[in-house]
Amino acid sequence: MALGSIPTFLLFISTFFFMVLGDDAVGNSVKYPLVVSTWPFKEAVKAAWKAVDGGLSAVDAVVEGCSTCEELRCDGTVGPGGSPDENGETTIDALVMNGVTMEVGAVAAMRYVKDGIRAARLVMQHTEHTLLVGEKASVFAISMGLPGPSNLSSSESIEKWTKWKENHCQPNFWKNVVPAGSCGPYHPKGKVDVSEECTKTNLMGVAELRSSHISPHNHDTISMTVIDKMGHVAVGTSTNGATYKIPGR
Ligand SMILES: *[C@@H]1O[C@H](CO)[C@@H](O)[C@H](O)[C@H]1NC(C)=O
């Protein structure tokens, strides 16, 4: 930006903020609550809005919103029945953060329990920990009252996985392993040549690969932010992870 245009720019910014604040003649009650979500997951936003507009906290509204997506299996990327791993199993990752206390609760690679975001809230509110994983997360969630153990597979996830197996387990997330073009078990490919790894062409290749990965077809999942009537912020996310991931990811 040319130096001369900075005052104009600042003027624009201050005008913009004035307009936003100008709408808010009566204080926070007018500006909040607020619900923002990734993707057009309207039912999730509606559920969060209903919760927060009815007086629930930002944390509880985030949980209601993300939980709705888990139930609806939004895009097949949230909740049970989607994104089979290499073993054909669906597992759940979720996180919630309270913006007032800065507490975080999360579960990862949780098996047999559908309610990811509720499990994350239980970790946050009833433990001194931040993250529980795998089968131990499931045991915790069930012991704290969530339903399970449940079968998280669906006919769609099993069908997807069967086709992937038939396609020699391609695509997958392995690298520098043998065998390259077929199903495992995989083994390290031996010594990776460092000088070859660092050639300009290889680095360019990685950069191109990464940028070509950014589109609605390769990232998904609900992430949600809520500001409640008190002006308190909470954020959360819930997903069943990457399709054909290596179990444990
Ligand atoms: C889980 O559900 C899937 C899909 O309906 C089914 O194919 C599979 O057999 C079930 N697994 C168990 C252990 O019941």
The ligand as an ORCA input file, in Angstrom:
! r2SCAN-3c Opt
* xyz 0 1
  C     -21.230    -52.233     12.793
  O     -22.058    -51.695     11.784
  C     -21.666    -52.004     10.460
  C     -22.537    -51.210      9.487
  O     -23.878    -51.373      9.744
  C     -21.748    -53.497     10.254
  O     -21.315    -53.831      8.949
  C     -20.830    -54.180     11.281
  O     -20.958    -55.567     11.176
  C     -21.200    -53.743     12.693
  N     -20.216    -54.287     13.621
  C     -20.559    -54.925     14.717
  C     -19.430    -55.407     15.560
  O     -21.712    -55.107     15.037
*
